[in-house]
Amino acid sequence: MYRGQRITVISPCLNEEQGIEQVLKRMPEFVDEMIVVDNGSTDRTSEVARGCGAKVIREDVRGYGRSYKTGFRRATGDIIITLDGDHSYPPDAISYLLEAFFHLEADFLNASRFPVRDRRAMSFKHKMGNLILSVATSLLFFRWVRDSQSGMWVFRRAILRDMVLESDGMAFSEEIKIEALRDSRIRFEEISIMYSSRLGEIKLNPWRDGFHNLWFLVRKRFARGRERFGTA
């Protein structure tokens, strides 16, 4: 527990046996629950995660968002922290993020990767793609977001009840932030972290995923009457 709150950390994984071991081994002791959502791995991801003390959930329907939604439904913590299983996001920053979360009295804290201090961590193409998507998010939803594509967040599990979360793919990362920004009852904050090069195979397709995410933003902005995550 941390300040009287149960902490759940969730990592979606697809063939991340190398990265997930490093992530879980560096997890702070106060974390109450570590959930690894195995999204159809063909390597030893599940075995390695269990060996490190994580609860492994199998989700055979592929998708970044699908994995997270599956993990959210099984989480028991008061506060959920997310990070990818490829060791690009720092488990060591969890204490720092939680302190910022409580200090800022946030309900949703986004861990921005910018400025990127490790030049190997992100190519120029990826930086430009992230900038375009973050500017588009900010313009469409009237609130500056420095890193709309970040995969590390800290938030109160209770806010999921009122969120409309539809994406099963990479657009889920921007969608959950949009839902937090849209709700006036949710205090959204953002803080920078150190971002590193991933371990293992790169699965992101920058052109395909970038255009899909941009189109998703437009559809999300003008969508109406969707079912809330907590009632699905």
Secondary structure, 3 states (H helix, E strand, C coil): CECCECEEEEEEECCCHHHHHHHHHCCCCCCCEEEEEECCCCCCHHHHHHHCCCEEEECCCCCHHHHHHHHHHHCCCCEEEECCCCCCCCHHHHHHHHHHHHHCCCCEEEEECCCCCCCCCCCHHHHHHHHHHHHHHHHHHCCCCCCCCCCCEEEEHHHHHHCCCCCCCCCHHHHHHHHHHHCCCCCEEEEECCCCCCCCCCCCCHHHHHHHHHHHHHHHHHCCCCCCHHHC
